[in-house]
Amino acid sequence: MTKVVCCRDLGFDCDGVVRAETEEEALKQVAAHAKAVHNLETVSEEVIAKVRQVMRDEDE
């Protein structure tokens, strides 16, 4: 199952969507997106916890 995280679910006015095969890869992609698009230099444990809350499984 693919892991999906939508930026809007995290409170951003952004259409960004991350899809990855594993939670770990999804978290890496979310961190890269946050840095590139939202200028977040570091992703705190609080943000990681929020990402895990909104992450969902998507049937392929």
N, CA, C and O atoms as CSV, one atom per row, in Angstrom:
chain,resi,resn,atom,element,x,y,z
A,1,MET,N,N,0.823,-1.184,0.000
A,1,MET,CA,C,0.000,0.000,0.000
A,1,MET,C,C,0.870,1.252,0.000
A,1,MET,O,O,1.911,1.310,0.655
A,2,THR,N,N,0.428,2.225,-0.732
A,2,THR,CA,C,1.138,3.490,-0.823
A,2,THR,C,C,0.742,4.392,0.346
A,2,THR,O,O,-0.434,4.479,0.701
A,3,LYS,N,N,1.720,5.053,0.932
A,3,LYS,CA,C,1.481,6.039,1.986
A,3,LYS,C,C,1.276,7.394,1.324
A,3,LYS,O,O,2.026,7.764,0.421
A,4,VAL,N,N,0.253,8.144,1.772
A,4,VAL,CA,C,-0.076,9.431,1.176
A,4,VAL,C,C,-0.172,10.492,2.261
A,4,VAL,O,O,-0.768,10.276,3.316
A,5,VAL,N,N,0.434,11.654,1.976
A,5,VAL,CA,C,0.339,12.814,2.865
A,5,VAL,C,C,-0.008,14.022,2.004
A,5,VAL,O,O,0.693,14.330,1.040
A,6,CYS,N,N,-1.095,14.703,2.359
A,6,CYS,CA,C,-1.508,15.916,1.657
A,6,CYS,C,C,-1.116,17.126,2.501
A,6,CYS,O,O,-1.412,17.194,3.694
A,7,CYS,N,N,-0.455,18.065,1.865
A,7,CYS,CA,C,0.017,19.251,2.572
A,7,CYS,C,C,-1.137,20.006,3.244
A,7,CYS,O,O,-0.987,20.524,4.350
A,8,ARG,N,N,-2.268,20.060,2.576
A,8,ARG,CA,C,-3.436,20.757,3.156
A,8,ARG,C,C,-3.867,20.137,4.483
A,8,ARG,O,O,-4.365,20.840,5.362
A,9,ASP,N,N,-3.680,18.826,4.634
A,9,ASP,CA,C,-4.047,18.154,5.886
A,9,ASP,C,C,-3.162,18.591,7.043
A,9,ASP,O,O,-3.491,18.367,8.208
A,10,LEU,N,N,-2.034,19.217,6.713
A,10,LEU,CA,C,-1.113,19.706,7.740
A,10,LEU,C,C,-1.304,21.196,8.005
A,10,LEU,O,O,-0.562,21.798,8.781
A,11,GLY,N,N,-2.309,21.786,7.350
A,11,GLY,CA,C,-2.624,23.186,7.613
A,11,GLY,C,C,-1.997,24.171,6.653
A,11,GLY,O,O,-2.117,25.380,6.855
A,12,PHE,N,N,-1.331,23.694,5.615
A,12,PHE,CA,C,-0.716,24.588,4.639
A,12,PHE,C,C,-1.681,24.840,3.484
A,12,PHE,O,O,-2.459,23.961,3.112
A,13,ASP,N,N,-1.625,26.038,2.925
A,13,ASP,CA,C,-2.394,26.371,1.728
A,13,ASP,C,C,-1.550,25.948,0.529
A,13,ASP,O,O,-0.959,26.776,-0.164
A,14,CYS,N,N,-1.511,24.640,0.305
A,14,CYS,CA,C,-0.597,24.055,-0.672
A,14,CYS,C,C,-1.240,22.785,-1.229
A,14,CYS,O,O,-1.824,21.998,-0.484
A,15,ASP,N,N,-1.128,22.595,-2.530
A,15,ASP,CA,C,-1.692,21.408,-3.170
A,15,ASP,C,C,-0.723,20.226,-3.195
A,15,ASP,O,O,-0.994,19.220,-3.851
A,16,GLY,N,N,0.401,20.338,-2.488
A,16,GLY,CA,C,1.403,19.277,-2.483
A,16,GLY,C,C,0.869,17.975,-1.910
A,16,GLY,O,O,0.177,17.961,-0.892
A,17,VAL,N,N,1.204,16.876,-2.588
A,17,VAL,CA,C,0.826,15.537,-2.136
A,17,VAL,C,C,2.057,14.646,-2.272
A,17,VAL,O,O,2.695,14.614,-3.324
A,18,VAL,N,N,2.381,13.935,-1.218
A,18,VAL,CA,C,3.498,12.996,-1.224
A,18,VAL,C,C,2.933,11.581,-1.249
A,18,VAL,O,O,2.022,11.248,-0.490
A,19,ARG,N,N,3.482,10.764,-2.125
A,19,ARG,CA,C,3.132,9.337,-2.186
A,19,ARG,C,C,4.433,8.556,-2.137
A,19,ARG,O,O,5.379,8.856,-2.864
A,20,ALA,N,N,4.470,7.542,-1.266
A,20,ALA,CA,C,5.671,6.731,-1.118
A,20,ALA,C,C,5.276,5.318,-0.696
A,20,ALA,O,O,4.185,5.092,-0.173
A,21,GLU,N,N,6.172,4.390,-0.930
A,21,GLU,CA,C,5.904,2.988,-0.612
A,21,GLU,C,C,5.995,2.695,0.887
A,21,GLU,O,O,5.352,1.765,1.373
A,22,THR,N,N,6.787,3.477,1.621
A,22,THR,CA,C,6.961,3.244,3.057
A,22,THR,C,C,6.760,4.542,3.832
A,22,THR,O,O,6.865,5.637,3.279
A,23,GLU,N,N,6.472,4.397,5.117
A,23,GLU,CA,C,6.345,5.570,5.985
A,23,GLU,C,C,7.651,6.352,6.015
A,23,GLU,O,O,7.644,7.581,5.949
A,24,GLU,N,N,8.762,5.646,6.114
A,24,GLU,CA,C,10.074,6.301,6.171
A,24,GLU,C,C,10.321,7.151,4.919
A,24,GLU,O,O,10.771,8.292,5.016
A,25,GLU,N,N,10.024,6.590,3.757
A,25,GLU,CA,C,10.223,7.333,2.509
A,25,GLU,C,C,9.263,8.514,2.425
A,25,GLU,O,O,9.641,9.580,1.939
A,26,ALA,N,N,8.036,8.343,2.886
A,26,ALA,CA,C,7.074,9.447,2.894
A,26,ALA,C,C,7.582,10.583,3.782
A,26,ALA,O,O,7.498,11.752,3.404
A,27,LEU,N,N,8.102,10.247,4.949
A,27,LEU,CA,C,8.628,11.274,5.855
A,27,LEU,C,C,9.801,12.010,5.224
A,27,LEU,O,O,9.920,13.225,5.381
A,28,LYS,N,N,10.663,11.301,4.517
A,28,LYS,CA,C,11.798,11.937,3.823
A,28,LYS,C,C,11.294,12.904,2.760
A,28,LYS,O,O,11.793,14.023,2.640
A,29,GLN,N,N,10.298,12.463,1.988
A,29,GLN,CA,C,9.756,13.319,0.931
A,29,GLN,C,C,9.036,14.536,1.509
A,29,GLN,O,O,9.139,15.635,0.963
A,30,VAL,N,N,8.315,14.350,2.601
A,30,VAL,CA,C,7.635,15.469,3.254
A,30,VAL,C,C,8.669,16.483,3.740
A,30,VAL,O,O,8.484,17.687,3.564
A,31,ALA,N,N,9.748,16.011,4.345
A,31,ALA,CA,C,10.802,16.905,4.830
A,31,ALA,C,C,11.422,17.683,3.671
A,31,ALA,O,O,11.656,18.886,3.792
A,32,ALA,N,N,11.687,17.016,2.560
A,32,ALA,CA,C,12.272,17.683,1.395
A,32,ALA,C,C,11.296,18.730,0.838
A,32,ALA,O,O,11.707,19.832,0.475
A,33,HIS,N,N,10.016,18.385,0.772
A,33,HIS,CA,C,8.998,19.325,0.294
A,33,HIS,C,C,8.910,20.526,1.236
A,33,HIS,O,O,8.864,21.671,0.784
A,34,ALA,N,N,8.887,20.267,2.533
A,34,ALA,CA,C,8.785,21.341,3.525
A,34,ALA,C,C,9.953,22.316,3.401
A,34,ALA,O,O,9.772,23.527,3.531
A,35,LYS,N,N,11.130,21.795,3.154
A,35,LYS,CA,C,12.316,22.648,3.012
A,35,LYS,C,C,12.275,23.438,1.707
A,35,LYS,O,O,12.521,24.644,1.698
A,36,ALA,N,N,11.964,22.759,0.610
A,36,ALA,CA,C,11.996,23.397,-0.708
A,36,ALA,C,C,10.856,24.393,-0.916
A,36,ALA,O,O,11.064,25.466,-1.483
A,37,VAL,N,N,9.658,24.041,-0.461
A,37,VAL,CA,C,8.479,24.850,-0.770
A,37,VAL,C,C,8.091,25.787,0.374
A,37,VAL,O,O,7.653,26.913,0.143
A,38,HIS,N,N,8.257,25.310,1.611
A,38,HIS,CA,C,7.782,26.079,2.764
A,38,HIS,C,C,8.917,26.680,3.596
A,38,HIS,O,O,8.674,27.252,4.659
A,39,ASN,N,N,10.150,26.550,3.113
A,39,ASN,CA,C,11.327,27.134,3.763
A,39,ASN,C,C,11.517,26.688,5.206
A,39,ASN,O,O,12.009,27.452,6.036
A,40,LEU,N,N,11.129,25.452,5.506
A,40,LEU,CA,C,11.364,24.909,6.841
A,40,LEU,C,C,12.726,24.227,6.840
A,40,LEU,O,O,12.903,23.199,6.187
A,41,GLU,N,N,13.670,24.780,7.553
A,41,GLU,CA,C,15.021,24.219,7.579
A,41,GLU,C,C,15.081,22.896,8.321
A,41,GLU,O,O,15.802,21.981,7.924
A,42,THR,N,N,14.314,22.803,9.405
A,42,THR,CA,C,14.281,21.553,10.165
A,42,THR,C,C,12.832,21.146,10.377
A,42,THR,O,O,11.939,21.988,10.475
A,43,VAL,N,N,12.622,19.855,10.444
A,43,VAL,CA,C,11.283,19.322,10.701
A,43,VAL,C,C,11.292,18.776,12.126
A,43,VAL,O,O,11.964,17.788,12.420
A,44,SER,N,N,10.547,19.425,12.994
A,44,SER,CA,C,10.546,19.073,14.414
A,44,SER,C,C,9.819,17.748,14.648
A,44,SER,O,O,9.091,17.255,13.787
A,45,GLU,N,N,10.036,17.194,15.826
A,45,GLU,CA,C,9.326,15.972,16.214
A,45,GLU,C,C,7.820,16.206,16.234
A,45,GLU,O,O,7.042,15.299,15.936
A,46,GLU,N,N,7.412,17.423,16.584
A,46,GLU,CA,C,5.992,17.769,16.601
A,46,GLU,C,C,5.402,17.684,15.189
A,46,GLU,O,O,4.299,17.170,15.002
A,47,VAL,N,N,6.133,18.184,14.215
A,47,VAL,CA,C,5.671,18.125,12.821
A,47,VAL,C,C,5.634,16.678,12.342
A,47,VAL,O,O,4.689,16.271,11.666
A,48,ILE,N,N,6.645,15.911,12.683
A,48,ILE,CA,C,6.682,14.493,12.290
A,48,ILE,C,C,5.474,13.758,12.863
A,48,ILE,O,O,4.852,12.948,12.175
A,49,ALA,N,N,5.141,14.041,14.126
A,49,ALA,CA,C,3.985,13.407,14.756
A,49,ALA,C,C,2.697,13.791,14.020
A,49,ALA,O,O,1.826,12.946,13.814
A,50,LYS,N,N,2.576,15.049,13.629
A,50,LYS,CA,C,1.398,15.512,12.892
A,50,LYS,C,C,1.319,14.818,11.528
A,50,LYS,O,O,0.242,14.400,11.102
A,51,VAL,N,N,2.465,14.698,10.845
A,51,VAL,CA,C,2.496,14.016,9.550
A,51,VAL,C,C,2.021,12.578,9.708
A,51,VAL,O,O,1.239,12.088,8.893
A,52,ARG,N,N,2.483,11.909,10.740
A,52,ARG,CA,C,2.058,10.524,10.978
A,52,ARG,C,C,0.559,10.440,11.230
A,52,ARG,O,O,-0.079,9.462,10.843
A,53,GLN,N,N,-0.012,11.463,11.880
A,53,GLN,CA,C,-1.452,11.478,12.160
A,53,GLN,C,C,-2.274,11.579,10.879
A,53,GLN,O,O,-3.318,10.938,10.755
A,54,VAL,N,N,-1.805,12.384,9.927
A,54,VAL,CA,C,-2.596,12.611,8.709
A,54,VAL,C,C,-2.237,11.651,7.572
A,54,VAL,O,O,-2.944,11.590,6.566
A,55,MET,N,N,-1.144,10.904,7.727
A,55,MET,CA,C,-0.732,9.952,6.688
A,55,MET,C,C,-1.790,8.859,6.565
A,55,MET,O,O,-2.300,8.346,7.561
A,56,ARG,N,N,-2.101,8.519,5.322
A,56,ARG,CA,C,-3.094,7.472,5.107
A,56,ARG,C,C,-2.561,6.470,4.090
A,56,ARG,O,O,-1.609,6.746,3.360
A,57,ASP,N,N,-3.186,5.322,4.060
A,57,ASP,CA,C,-2.844,4.281,3.073
A,57,ASP,C,C,-3.754,4.452,1.870
A,57,ASP,O,O,-4.942,4.752,1.993
A,58,GLU,N,N,-3.160,4.251,0.708
A,58,GLU,CA,C,-3.907,4.339,-0.535
A,58,GLU,C,C,-3.707,3.038,-1.299
A,58,GLU,O,O,-2.576,2.607,-1.525
A,59,ASP,N,N,-4.802,2.422,-1.692
A,59,ASP,CA,C,-4.690,1.212,-2.513
A,59,ASP,C,C,-4.074,1.572,-3.857
A,59,ASP,O,O,-4.389,2.609,-4.443
A,60,GLU,N,N,-3.208,0.717,-4.328
A,60,GLU,CA,C,-2.524,0.995,-5.584
A,60,GLU,C,C,-3.348,0.579,-6.768
A,60,GLU,O,O,-2.917,0.743,-7.909
